Amino acid sequence: MPAISMKVNGEAVCGDVEGRTLLVEFIREKLGLTGTHVGCDTSQCGACVVLVNGKAVKSCTALAVAHDGAEVTTVEGLATDGKMHPMQEAFRDNHGLQCGFCTPGMVIASIDMVNRLGKNISEETIRHELEGNICRCTGYHNIVAAVKAGAANM
């Protein structure tokens, strides 16, 4: 089995994985970081989004071995010194979550969106950018409000 190493949430980690091990499996099963969710296994829902080298990646279809040496950030790695990331705070303050299953992927995808497009993002752009992240509970109104608020505070 190949050995891989990477930084996850700022910590160096390593492990032996089968060549077919998905990044989400490595994160959840080998590292015990269960905030990254598996929803569809086909890159359709976005529950598994993590940042890899600063860019959003759907980890349910990404091989762990392909990310050897990468820097990965999961939802668990967003808080700093016990203080939530501004996007996490915005989701809480704007009720951008309901059951919470999609929330980690939504938050990570939203951070990536702001990093790529800047703080001044229109509602239309937010909705377009989040098309690959499915929420079955909220209807997206509060999610869009949360992204706008989070972007303003990032």
DSSP file (Angstrom, degrees, kcal/mol; ACC not computed):
  #  RESIDUE AA STRUCTURE BP1 BP2  ACC     N-H-->O    O-->H-N    N-H-->O    O-->H-N    TCO  KAPPA ALPHA  PHI   PSI    X-CA   Y-CA   Z-CA
    1    1 A M              0   0    0      0, 0.0    17,-0.2     0, 0.0     2,-0.1   0.000 360.0 360.0 360.0 138.7    0.0    0.0    0.0
    2    2 A P        -     0   0    0      0, 0.0    15,-2.8     0, 0.0     2,-0.5  -0.409 360.0-135.0 -69.2 144.7    1.3    3.5   -0.8
    3    3 A A  E     -A   16   0A   0     13,-0.2     2,-0.3    -2,-0.1    13,-0.2  -0.854  25.1-172.1 -96.9 133.9    2.2    5.8    2.0
    4    4 A I  E     -A   15   0A   0     11,-2.9    11,-2.2    -2,-0.5     2,-0.3  -0.907   8.9-169.2-124.2 155.7    1.0    9.3    1.8
    5    5 A S  E     +A   14   0A   0     -2,-0.3    64,-3.9     9,-0.2     2,-0.3  -0.994  17.1 148.2-140.9 146.7    1.7   12.4    3.8
    6    6 A M  E     -A   13   0A   0      7,-2.2     7,-3.1    -2,-0.3     2,-0.6  -0.956  47.0 -99.3-160.8 171.5    0.0   15.8    3.8
    7    7 A K  E     -Ab  12  71A   0     63,-2.6    65,-3.6    -2,-0.3     2,-0.5  -0.930  34.9-172.2-102.1 126.1   -0.9   18.7    6.1
    8    8 A V  E >  S-Ab  11  72A   0      3,-2.9     3,-1.8    -2,-0.6    65,-0.2  -0.977  74.3 -16.4-121.2 119.8   -4.5   18.6    7.3
    9    9 A N  T 3  S-     0   0    0     63,-3.1    -1,-0.1    -2,-0.5    64,-0.1   0.858 130.8 -52.2  53.5  38.3   -5.7   21.6    9.3
   10   10 A G  T 3  S+     0   0    0     62,-0.4     2,-0.4     1,-0.2    -1,-0.3   0.363 116.6 109.7  85.9  -4.7   -2.1   22.6    9.7
   11   11 A E  E <  S-A    8   0A   0     -3,-1.8    -3,-2.9     0, 0.0     2,-0.3  -0.870  70.7-120.1-108.2 137.5   -0.8   19.3   11.2
   12   12 A A  E     +A    7   0A   0     -2,-0.4     2,-0.3    -5,-0.2    -5,-0.2  -0.575  40.3 174.7 -71.6 130.6    1.4   16.9    9.4
   13   13 A V  E     +A    6   0A   0     -7,-3.1    -7,-2.2    -2,-0.3     2,-0.3  -0.936   9.3 179.3-133.4 157.1   -0.3   13.5    8.9
   14   14 A C  E     +A    5   0A   0     -2,-0.3     2,-0.3    -9,-0.2    -9,-0.2  -0.977   6.7 156.8-151.3 163.5    0.7   10.3    7.1
   15   15 A G  E     -A    4   0A   0    -11,-2.2   -11,-2.9    -2,-0.3     2,-0.5  -0.948  41.7-100.0-177.9 159.9   -0.7    6.9    6.5
   16   16 A D  E     +A    3   0A   0     -2,-0.3     2,-0.3   -13,-0.2   -13,-0.2  -0.809  45.9 175.0 -90.7 131.8   -0.8    3.9    4.4
   17   17 A V        -     0   0    0    -15,-2.8     2,-0.1    -2,-0.5    -2,-0.0  -0.959  34.6-108.8-135.3 152.2   -3.7    3.8    2.0
   18   18 A E    >   -     0   0    0     -2,-0.3     3,-1.9   -17,-0.2    47,-0.2  -0.487  40.0-110.8 -70.4 153.7   -4.9    1.6   -0.8
   19   19 A G  T 3  S+     0   0    0      1,-0.3    46,-0.3    -2,-0.1    -1,-0.1   0.749 117.9  53.2 -59.4 -24.4   -4.6    3.2   -4.2
   20   20 A R  T 3  S+     0   0    0     43,-0.1    -1,-0.3    44,-0.1     2,-0.2   0.397  78.0 125.4 -93.2   2.6   -8.4    3.5   -4.5
   21   21 A T    <   -     0   0    0     -3,-1.9    43,-2.8    42,-0.1    44,-0.5  -0.443  57.3-133.5 -66.5 128.5   -8.8    5.2   -1.1
   22   22 A L  B  >  -E   63   0B   0     41,-0.3     4,-2.3    -2,-0.2    41,-0.3  -0.484  15.5-118.7 -80.5 153.2  -10.8    8.5   -1.5
   23   23 A L  H  > S+     0   0    0     39,-3.7     4,-2.6    36,-0.4     5,-0.2   0.898 116.1  54.0 -58.2 -41.5   -9.6   11.7    0.1
   24   24 A V  H  > S+     0   0    0     35,-2.1     4,-2.6    38,-0.3     5,-0.3   0.868 107.8  50.6 -62.9 -35.5  -12.9   11.8    2.1
   25   25 A E  H  >>S+     0   0    0     34,-0.3     4,-2.9    -3,-0.2     5,-1.0   0.917 110.4  49.0 -67.3 -42.9  -12.2    8.3    3.4
   26   26 A F  I  X>S+     0   0    0     -4,-2.3     5,-1.6     3,-0.2     4,-0.8   0.936 114.8  45.4 -60.1 -46.4   -8.7    9.2    4.5
   27   27 A I  I  <5S+     0   0    0     -4,-2.6     6,-2.2     3,-0.2    -2,-0.2   0.936 124.0  32.5 -63.7 -48.0  -10.0   12.3    6.3
   28   28 A R  I  <5S+     0   0    0     -4,-2.6     4,-0.5     4,-0.2    -2,-0.2   0.937 129.9  29.3 -77.7 -48.3  -12.9   10.6    8.0
   29   29 A E  I  <5S+     0   0    0     -4,-2.9    -3,-0.2    -5,-0.3    -2,-0.1   0.883 128.6  33.3 -87.6 -40.6  -11.7    7.1    8.6
   30   30 A K  I  <<S+     0   0    0     -5,-1.0    -3,-0.2    -4,-0.8    -4,-0.1   0.868 132.0  29.9 -83.6 -37.4   -7.9    7.4    9.0
   31   31 A L  S   <S-     0   0    0     -5,-1.6    -3,-0.2    -6,-0.2    -2,-0.2   0.621  96.0-130.8 -99.7 -14.6   -7.8   10.8   10.7
   32   32 A G        +     0   0    0     -4,-0.5     2,-1.1    -6,-0.3    -4,-0.2   0.698  57.5 141.9  73.7  18.8  -11.2   10.8   12.5
   33   33 A L    >   +     0   0    0     -6,-2.2     3,-0.6     1,-0.1    -1,-0.2  -0.782  19.9 171.7 -94.4  96.1  -12.3   14.2   11.2
   34   34 A T  T 3   +     0   0    0     -2,-1.1    -1,-0.1     1,-0.2    -6,-0.1   0.312  51.7  93.2 -95.5   8.9  -16.0   13.6   10.5
   35   35 A G  T 3  S+     0   0    0      2,-0.1     2,-0.6    69,-0.1    -1,-0.2   0.806  70.9  79.7 -69.2 -28.5  -17.0   17.1    9.7
   36   36 A T  S <  S-     0   0    0     -3,-0.6     2,-0.2    68,-0.1    12,-0.2  -0.723  80.5-152.1 -79.5 119.9  -16.5   16.4    6.1
   37   37 A H        -     0   0    0     10,-1.6     2,-0.6    -2,-0.6    23,-0.1  -0.587  15.4-139.6-100.3 156.0  -19.6   14.5    5.0
   38   38 A V        +     0   0    0     -2,-0.2    -2,-0.0     1,-0.1     0, 0.0  -0.967  35.3 152.9-110.1 118.0  -20.3   11.9    2.3
   39   39 A G  S    S-     0   0    0     -2,-0.6    -1,-0.1    63,-0.0    63,-0.0   0.799  73.1  -0.7-111.2 -47.2  -23.7   12.5    0.7
   40   40 A C        -     0   0    0      0, 0.0    -2,-0.1     0, 0.0     0, 0.0   0.628  69.2-139.4-124.8 -20.9  -23.8   11.2   -2.9
   41   41 A D  S    S+     0   0    0      1,-0.1    -3,-0.0     0, 0.0     0, 0.0   0.624  89.0  80.4  63.6  14.4  -20.4    9.7   -3.7
   42   42 A T  S    S-     0   0    0     19,-0.0    -1,-0.1     0, 0.0    19,-0.1   0.246 106.4-106.8-133.3  12.6  -20.7   11.2   -7.2
   43   43 A S  S    S+     0   0    0      1,-0.1    15,-0.0     0, 0.0    18,-0.0   0.711  90.7 110.9  67.0  21.7  -19.6   14.9   -6.7
   44   44 A Q  S    S+     0   0    0      1,-0.1    -1,-0.1    89,-0.0    14,-0.0   0.810  73.0  40.0 -93.6 -32.7  -23.2   16.1   -7.1
   45   45 A C  S    S-     0   0    0     88,-0.1    89,-2.9    89,-0.0    -1,-0.1   0.778  83.7-140.7 -97.2 -27.0  -24.1   17.3   -3.5
   46   46 A G    >   +     0   0    0     87,-0.2     3,-1.4     1,-0.1    63,-0.2   0.513  61.4 126.3  82.5   4.3  -21.0   19.1   -2.3
   47   47 A A  T 3  S+     0   0    0      1,-0.3   -10,-1.6    58,-0.1    58,-0.2   0.728  73.4  54.1 -65.5 -19.7  -21.2   17.8    1.3
   48   48 A C  T 3  S+     0   0    0    -12,-0.2    11,-1.3    56,-0.1    -1,-0.3   0.244  75.7 139.7 -99.8  11.3  -17.6   16.6    1.0
   49   49 A V  E <   +C   58   0A   0     -3,-1.4     2,-0.3     9,-0.2     9,-0.2  -0.362  20.3 165.4 -66.8 131.6  -16.0   19.8   -0.1
   50   50 A V  E     -C   57   0A   0      7,-2.3     7,-2.7    -2,-0.1     2,-0.6  -0.890  40.0-105.9-131.8 164.0  -12.5   20.6    1.5
   51   51 A L  E     -CD  56  73A   0     22,-2.5    22,-2.7    -2,-0.3     2,-0.5  -0.850  30.7-170.7 -93.7 127.5   -9.8   23.1    0.6
   52   52 A V  E >  S-CD  55  72A   0      3,-3.2     3,-1.7    -2,-0.6    20,-0.2  -0.974  79.2 -18.7-118.4 116.3   -6.8   21.5   -1.1
   53   53 A N  T 3  S-     0   0    0     18,-3.7    -1,-0.2    -2,-0.5    19,-0.1   0.872 131.9 -51.4  51.5  38.5   -3.9   23.9   -1.4
   54   54 A G  T 3  S+     0   0    0     17,-0.4     2,-0.4     1,-0.2    -1,-0.3   0.407 118.6 104.9  86.0  -0.8   -6.5   26.7   -0.9
   55   55 A K  E <  S-C   52   0A   0     -3,-1.7    -3,-3.2    60,-0.0    -1,-0.2  -0.903  76.2-106.0-117.9 143.2   -9.0   25.5   -3.6
   56   56 A A  E     +C   51   0A   0     -2,-0.4     2,-0.4    -5,-0.2    -5,-0.2  -0.437  41.2 178.7 -67.3 132.8  -12.3   23.8   -3.1
   57   57 A V  E     -C   50   0A   0     -7,-2.7    -7,-2.3    -2,-0.2     2,-1.0  -0.999  33.2-127.7-136.7 135.6  -12.3   20.1   -4.0
   58   58 A K  E >   -C   49   0A   0     -2,-0.4     3,-1.3    -9,-0.2    -9,-0.2  -0.757  25.3-164.3 -82.2 106.1  -15.0   17.5   -3.8
   59   59 A S  T 3  S+     0   0    0    -11,-1.3   -35,-2.1    -2,-1.0     3,-0.4   0.527  73.5  77.1 -76.8  -6.1  -13.2   14.9   -1.7
   60   60 A C  T 3  S+     0   0    0      1,-0.2    -1,-0.3   -37,-0.2   -38,-0.1   0.610 107.3  31.2 -80.7  -9.3  -15.6   12.0   -2.5
   61   61 A T  S <  S+     0   0    0     -3,-1.3     2,-0.5   -19,-0.1    -1,-0.2   0.208  99.8  97.5-127.3  14.3  -14.2   11.5   -5.9
   62   62 A A  S    S-     0   0    0     -3,-0.4   -39,-3.7    -4,-0.1   -38,-0.3  -0.900  72.3-127.5-105.3 129.3  -10.6   12.6   -5.3
   63   63 A L  B >   -E   22   0B   0     -2,-0.5     3,-0.6   -41,-0.3     4,-0.4  -0.550   9.2-137.8 -75.4 137.3   -8.0    9.9   -4.6
   64   64 A A  G >  S+     0   0    0    -43,-2.8     3,-1.9    -2,-0.3    -1,-0.1   0.898 103.2  57.6 -60.2 -41.8   -6.0   10.3   -1.4
   65   65 A V  G >  S+     0   0    0    -44,-0.5     3,-1.2     1,-0.3    -1,-0.2   0.788  98.0  61.6 -63.0 -26.2   -2.8    9.3   -3.2
   66   66 A A  G <  S+     0   0    0     -3,-0.6    -1,-0.3     1,-0.2    -2,-0.2   0.625 103.3  51.7 -72.7 -11.8   -3.3   12.1   -5.7
   67   67 A H  G X  S+     0   0    0     -3,-1.9     3,-2.3    -4,-0.4    -1,-0.2   0.123  73.3 143.1-113.5  19.5   -3.0   14.6   -2.8
   68   68 A D  T <  S+     0   0    0     -3,-1.2   -62,-0.2     1,-0.3     3,-0.1  -0.418  77.1  16.2 -57.1 128.6    0.2   13.4   -1.3
   69   69 A G  T 3  S+     0   0    0    -64,-3.9    -1,-0.3     1,-0.3   -63,-0.2   0.399  99.8 132.5  87.1  -3.0    2.1   16.5   -0.1
   70   70 A A    <   -     0   0    0     -3,-2.3   -63,-2.6   -65,-0.3     2,-0.6  -0.272  59.0-124.0 -78.9 164.5   -1.0   18.7   -0.2
   71   71 A E  E     -b    7   0A   0    -65,-0.2   -18,-3.7    -3,-0.1   -17,-0.4  -0.965  33.1-169.8-106.8 119.4   -2.3   21.1    2.4
   72   72 A V  E     -bD   8  52A   0    -65,-3.6   -63,-3.1    -2,-0.6     2,-0.5  -0.910  10.6-165.7-115.4 135.5   -5.9   20.2    3.2
   73   73 A T  E     - D   0  51A   0    -22,-2.7   -22,-2.5    -2,-0.4     2,-0.2  -0.985   8.4-175.2-121.1 124.7   -8.3   22.2    5.3
   74   74 A T    >   -     0   0    0     -2,-0.5     3,-1.7   -24,-0.2     4,-0.2  -0.567  47.1 -92.6-104.8 174.8  -11.5   20.7    6.6
   75   75 A V  G >  S+     0   0    0      1,-0.3     3,-1.3    -2,-0.2     4,-0.4   0.823 125.6  62.0 -58.7 -30.3  -14.3   22.4    8.5
   76   76 A E  G 3  S+     0   0    0      1,-0.2    -1,-0.3     2,-0.1     3,-0.3   0.746 100.6  54.6 -66.4 -21.9  -12.6   21.4   11.7
   77   77 A G  G <  S+     0   0    0     -3,-1.7    -1,-0.2     1,-0.2    -2,-0.2   0.352  86.0  82.4 -94.6   6.1   -9.6   23.5   10.7
   78   78 A L  S <  S+     0   0    0     -3,-1.3    -1,-0.2    -4,-0.2    -2,-0.1   0.851  71.0  84.6 -80.9 -34.7  -11.4   26.8   10.1
   79   79 A A        -     0   0    0     -4,-0.4     2,-0.4    -3,-0.3     5,-0.2  -0.360  63.5-155.2 -69.7 148.0  -11.6   28.1   13.7
   80   80 A T  B >  S-F   83   0C   0      3,-2.6     3,-2.1     1,-0.1    -2,-0.0  -0.991  71.3 -15.6-128.3 124.7   -8.6   29.9   15.1
   81   81 A D  T 3  S-     0   0    0     -2,-0.4    -1,-0.1     1,-0.3     3,-0.1   0.872 129.3 -52.1  51.4  41.6   -7.9   30.1   18.8
   82   82 A G  T 3  S+     0   0    0      1,-0.2     2,-0.5    -3,-0.0    -1,-0.3   0.497 114.2 117.9  77.9   3.1  -11.4   28.9   19.6
   83   83 A K  B <   -F   80   0C   0     -3,-2.1    -3,-2.6    -5,-0.1    -1,-0.2  -0.903  65.6-121.3-107.3 127.3  -13.0   31.6   17.4
   84   84 A M        -     0   0    0     -2,-0.5    -5,-0.1    -5,-0.2    -1,-0.0  -0.226  32.8 -97.5 -62.7 153.2  -15.1   30.5   14.4
   85   85 A H     >  -     0   0    0      1,-0.1     4,-2.4     4,-0.0     3,-0.4  -0.379  38.2-109.9 -62.3 147.7  -14.1   31.6   10.9
   86   86 A P  H  > S+     0   0    0      0, 0.0     4,-2.2     0, 0.0     5,-0.1   0.825 120.1  53.5 -53.5 -33.0  -16.2   34.6    9.8
   87   87 A M  H  > S+     0   0    0      2,-0.2     4,-2.1     1,-0.2     5,-0.2   0.901 108.0  49.3 -71.2 -38.3  -18.1   32.4    7.3
   88   88 A Q  H  > S+     0   0    0     -3,-0.4     4,-2.1     2,-0.2    -1,-0.2   0.927 111.7  49.2 -62.9 -44.0  -19.0   29.9   10.1
   89   89 A E  H  X S+     0   0    0     -4,-2.4     4,-3.3     1,-0.2     5,-0.2   0.899 109.6  52.3 -60.6 -40.8  -20.2   32.8   12.2
   90   90 A A  H  X S+     0   0    0     -4,-2.2     4,-2.2    -5,-0.2     6,-0.2   0.888 107.4  51.1 -65.8 -38.9  -22.3   34.2    9.3
   91   91 A F  H  <>S+     0   0    0     -4,-2.1     5,-2.8     2,-0.2     6,-0.3   0.912 115.0  44.1 -63.4 -41.1  -24.0   30.8    8.8
   92   92 A R  H ><5S+     0   0    0     -4,-2.1     3,-1.2     3,-0.2    -2,-0.2   0.958 116.4  45.0 -65.4 -51.0  -24.8   30.7   12.5
   93   93 A D  H 3<5S+     0   0    0     -4,-3.3    -2,-0.2     1,-0.3    -1,-0.2   0.779 118.5  42.2 -68.1 -28.1  -26.0   34.3   12.7
   94   94 A N  T 3<5S-     0   0    0     -4,-2.2    -1,-0.3    -5,-0.2    52,-0.2   0.252 108.9-117.8-103.4  11.4  -28.0   34.2    9.5
   95   95 A H  T < 5 +     0   0    0     -3,-1.2    -3,-0.2    -4,-0.2    47,-0.2   0.903  55.0 160.4  53.7  45.3  -29.6   30.7   10.1
   96   96 A G      < +     0   0    0     -5,-2.8     2,-0.3    -6,-0.2    -1,-0.2   0.148  55.8  55.9 -83.6  19.9  -27.9   29.4    7.0
   97   97 A L        +     0   0    0     -6,-0.3    38,-0.0    -5,-0.1    45,-0.0  -0.979  46.7 167.9-145.7 157.0  -28.3   25.9    8.2
   98   98 A Q  S    S+     0   0    0     -2,-0.3    -1,-0.1     0, 0.0    -2,-0.1   0.370  87.8   9.8-131.6 -81.7  -31.0   23.6    9.3
   99   99 A C  S    S-     0   0    0      1,-0.1    -2,-0.0     4,-0.0     0, 0.0   0.804  91.9-137.5 -75.1 -25.5  -30.2   19.9    9.7
  100  100 A G        +     0   0    0     -4,-0.0     3,-0.2     3,-0.0    -1,-0.1   0.325  68.8 117.3  92.3  -7.3  -26.5   20.8    9.2
  101  101 A F  S    S+     0   0    0      1,-0.2     4,-0.3     2,-0.1   -64,-0.2   0.917  84.4  34.6 -62.8 -43.4  -25.5   18.0    6.9
  102  102 A C  S  > S+     0   0    0      1,-0.2     4,-2.4     2,-0.1     3,-0.3   0.640  96.2  92.8 -82.8 -14.0  -24.6   20.2    3.9
  103  103 A T  H  > S+     0   0    0      1,-0.2     4,-3.0     2,-0.2     5,-0.3   0.851  79.5  51.8 -56.9 -46.6  -23.2   23.0    6.1
  104  104 A P  H  > S+     0   0    0      0, 0.0     4,-2.4     0, 0.0    -1,-0.2   0.937 115.2  43.2 -57.5 -44.6  -19.5   22.0    6.2
  105  105 A G  H  > S+     0   0    0     -4,-0.3     4,-2.7    -3,-0.3    -2,-0.2   0.889 114.3  50.9 -66.2 -39.2  -19.4   21.8    2.4
  106  106 A M  H  X S+     0   0    0     -4,-2.4     4,-2.3     2,-0.2    -1,-0.2   0.924 111.5  47.6 -62.7 -45.2  -21.4   25.0    2.0
  107  107 A V  H  X S+     0   0    0     -4,-3.0     4,-2.2     2,-0.2    -2,-0.2   0.939 114.5  45.3 -63.1 -47.6  -19.1   26.9    4.3
  108  108 A I  H  X S+     0   0    0     -4,-2.4     4,-2.3    -5,-0.3    -2,-0.2   0.928 114.1  48.8 -63.1 -45.5  -15.9   25.6    2.6
  109  109 A A  H  X S+     0   0    0     -4,-2.7     4,-2.2     1,-0.2    -1,-0.2   0.870 111.0  51.7 -61.9 -36.2  -17.3   26.3   -0.9
  110  110 A S  H  X S+     0   0    0     -4,-2.3     4,-2.3     2,-0.2    -1,-0.2   0.884 107.8  50.8 -69.2 -39.0  -18.3   29.8    0.2
  111  111 A I  H  X S+     0   0    0     -4,-2.2     4,-2.5     2,-0.2    -2,-0.2   0.928 111.2  48.9 -62.7 -44.3  -14.8   30.5    1.6
  112  112 A D  H  X S+     0   0    0     -4,-2.3     4,-2.2     1,-0.2    -2,-0.2   0.912 109.4  53.2 -59.6 -43.0  -13.3   29.4   -1.7
  113  113 A M  H  X S+     0   0    0     -4,-2.2     4,-3.1     1,-0.2     5,-0.3   0.927 111.2  44.8 -59.2 -47.1  -15.8   31.6   -3.6
  114  114 A V  H  X S+     0   0    0     -4,-2.3     4,-2.3     1,-0.2    -1,-0.2   0.902 111.4  53.4 -65.8 -41.1  -14.8   34.7   -1.6
  115  115 A N  H  < S+     0   0    0     -4,-2.5    -1,-0.2    -5,-0.2    -2,-0.2   0.870 118.4  36.4 -61.5 -35.9  -11.1   33.9   -2.0
  116  116 A R  H  < S+     0   0    0     -4,-2.2    -2,-0.2    -5,-0.2    -1,-0.2   0.875 130.4  27.2 -82.9 -39.6  -11.6   33.7   -5.8
  117  117 A L  H  < S-     0   0    0     -4,-3.1     3,-0.2     1,-0.3    -3,-0.2   0.537 103.3-120.8-108.0  -9.2  -14.1   36.4   -6.4
  118  118 A G     <  -     0   0    0     -4,-2.3    -1,-0.3    -5,-0.3    -2,-0.1  -0.261  38.0 -64.8  91.9 177.5  -13.7   38.9   -3.6
  119  119 A K  S    S+     0   0    0      1,-0.2     2,-1.4    -4,-0.1    -1,-0.2   0.745 112.9  74.9 -78.6 -25.7  -16.0   40.2   -0.9
  120  120 A N        +     0   0    0     -3,-0.2     2,-0.4    -6,-0.1    -1,-0.2  -0.648  64.0 158.6 -94.7  83.5  -18.5   42.0   -3.1
  121  121 A I        -     0   0    0     -2,-1.4    30,-0.1    27,-0.1     2,-0.1  -0.896  34.8-129.7-112.3 132.2  -20.5   39.1   -4.5
  122  122 A S     >  -     0   0    0     -2,-0.4     4,-2.5     1,-0.1     5,-0.2  -0.344  22.3-115.5 -75.6 159.2  -24.0   39.4   -6.0
  123  123 A E  H  > S+     0   0    0      1,-0.2     4,-2.6     2,-0.2     5,-0.2   0.897 118.0  54.6 -58.8 -40.5  -26.8   37.1   -4.9
  124  124 A E  H  > S+     0   0    0      1,-0.2     4,-2.1     2,-0.2    -1,-0.2   0.909 109.4  46.7 -60.8 -42.9  -26.9   35.8   -8.5
  125  125 A T  H  > S+     0   0    0      2,-0.2     4,-3.1     1,-0.2     5,-0.2   0.909 111.1  51.6 -66.5 -42.5  -23.2   34.9   -8.4
  126  126 A I  H  X S+     0   0    0     -4,-2.5     4,-1.9     1,-0.2    -2,-0.2   0.946 111.2  47.4 -59.4 -48.0  -23.6   33.2   -5.0
  127  127 A R  H  < S+     0   0    0     -4,-2.6    -1,-0.2     1,-0.2    -2,-0.2   0.901 114.2  47.3 -61.3 -40.9  -26.5   31.1   -6.2
  128  128 A H  H >< S+     0   0    0     -4,-2.1     3,-1.4    -5,-0.2    -2,-0.2   0.933 111.9  49.6 -65.4 -45.6  -24.6   30.2   -9.4
  129  129 A E  H >< S+     0   0    0     -4,-3.1     3,-0.5     1,-0.3    -1,-0.2   0.803 110.7  50.5 -65.1 -29.7  -21.4   29.3   -7.5
  130  130 A L  G >< S+     0   0    0     -4,-1.9     3,-2.1    -5,-0.2    -1,-0.3   0.291  75.1 106.7 -93.5  10.8  -23.3   27.1   -5.0
  131  131 A E  G <  S+     0   0    0     -3,-1.4    -1,-0.2     1,-0.3    -2,-0.1   0.792  77.5  56.3 -58.7 -27.0  -25.1   25.1   -7.7
  132  132 A G  G <  S+     0   0    0     -3,-0.5     2,-0.5    -4,-0.2    -1,-0.3   0.326  96.2  75.1 -87.9   8.3  -22.8   22.2   -6.9
  133  133 A N  S <  S-     0   0    0     -3,-2.1     2,-0.5   -87,-0.1   -87,-0.2  -0.975  71.5-155.6-123.2 117.3  -23.8   22.2   -3.2
  134  134 A I        -     0   0    0    -89,-2.9     2,-0.5    -2,-0.5   -28,-0.1  -0.794  11.9-175.3-101.2 131.0  -27.2   20.8   -2.4
  135  135 A C        -     0   0    0     -2,-0.5     4,-0.3     1,-0.1    -2,-0.0  -0.992   6.3-172.5-118.6 128.1  -29.3   21.7    0.7
  136  136 A R  S    S+     0   0    0     -2,-0.5    -1,-0.1     2,-0.1    -2,-0.0   0.389  78.4  44.1 -98.5   3.4  -32.5   19.8    1.1
  137  137 A C  S    S+     0   0    0      0, 0.0    -1,-0.1     0, 0.0   -40,-0.1   0.823 105.3  42.6-113.3 -46.0  -33.8   21.9    4.1
  138  138 A T  S    S-     0   0    0    -42,-0.1     3,-0.4     1,-0.1     4,-0.3   0.689  80.2-128.7 -93.9 -19.6  -33.4   25.7    3.8
  139  139 A G        -     0   0    0     -4,-0.3     2,-0.1     1,-0.2    -1,-0.1   0.547  51.1 -97.4  78.8   4.3  -34.4   26.8    0.3
  140  140 A Y  S  > S+     0   0    0      1,-0.1     4,-2.8   -44,-0.0     5,-0.3   0.150  98.8 110.2  76.0 -16.7  -31.0   28.7    0.1
  141  141 A H  H  > S+     0   0    0     -3,-0.4     4,-1.9     1,-0.2     5,-0.1   0.945  86.6  38.7 -55.9 -50.3  -32.4   32.2    1.1
  142  142 A N  H  > S+     0   0    0     -4,-0.3     4,-2.3     1,-0.2    -1,-0.2   0.810 113.0  57.3 -71.8 -28.8  -30.6   32.2    4.4
  143  143 A I  H  > S+     0   0    0      2,-0.2     4,-2.5     1,-0.2    -2,-0.2   0.930 107.2  47.8 -65.0 -44.7  -27.5   30.5    2.9
  144  144 A V  H  X S+     0   0    0     -4,-2.8     4,-2.3     1,-0.2    -2,-0.2   0.917 112.3  49.4 -61.9 -43.5  -27.2   33.3    0.4
  145  145 A A  H  X S+     0   0    0     -4,-1.9     4,-2.3    -5,-0.3    -1,-0.2   0.891 110.8  51.1 -61.6 -39.3  -27.6   35.9    3.2
  146  146 A A  H  X S+     0   0    0     -4,-2.3     4,-3.1     2,-0.2     5,-0.2   0.906 109.0  49.8 -65.2 -42.0  -24.9   34.0    5.2
  147  147 A V  H  X S+     0   0    0     -4,-2.5     4,-2.8     2,-0.2     5,-0.2   0.919 110.9  49.6 -64.5 -42.8  -22.5   34.0    2.3
  148  148 A K  H  X S+     0   0    0     -4,-2.3     4,-1.9     2,-0.2    -2,-0.2   0.932 115.1  43.8 -61.2 -45.1  -22.9   37.8    1.8
  149  149 A A  H  X S+     0   0    0     -4,-2.3     4,-1.2     2,-0.2    -2,-0.2   0.913 114.6  49.2 -66.5 -43.5  -22.4   38.4    5.5
  150  150 A G  H  X S+     0   0    0     -4,-3.1     4,-0.7     1,-0.2     3,-0.4   0.903 109.4  52.1 -62.5 -41.4  -19.4   36.1    5.7
  151  151 A A  H >< S+     0   0    0     -4,-2.8     3,-0.9     1,-0.2    -1,-0.2   0.903 106.3  54.2 -62.1 -41.0  -17.8   37.6    2.7
  152  152 A A  H 3< S+     0   0    0     -4,-1.9    -1,-0.2     1,-0.2    -2,-0.2   0.803 113.3  43.0 -63.1 -28.7  -18.1   41.1    4.2
  153  153 A N  H 3<        0   0    0     -4,-1.2    -1,-0.2    -3,-0.4    -2,-0.2   0.433 360.0 360.0-100.0  -0.1  -16.3   39.9    7.3
  154  154 A M    <<        0   0    0     -3,-0.9    -1,-0.2    -4,-0.7    -2,-0.1   0.471 360.0 360.0 -82.6 360.0  -13.6   37.9    5.7
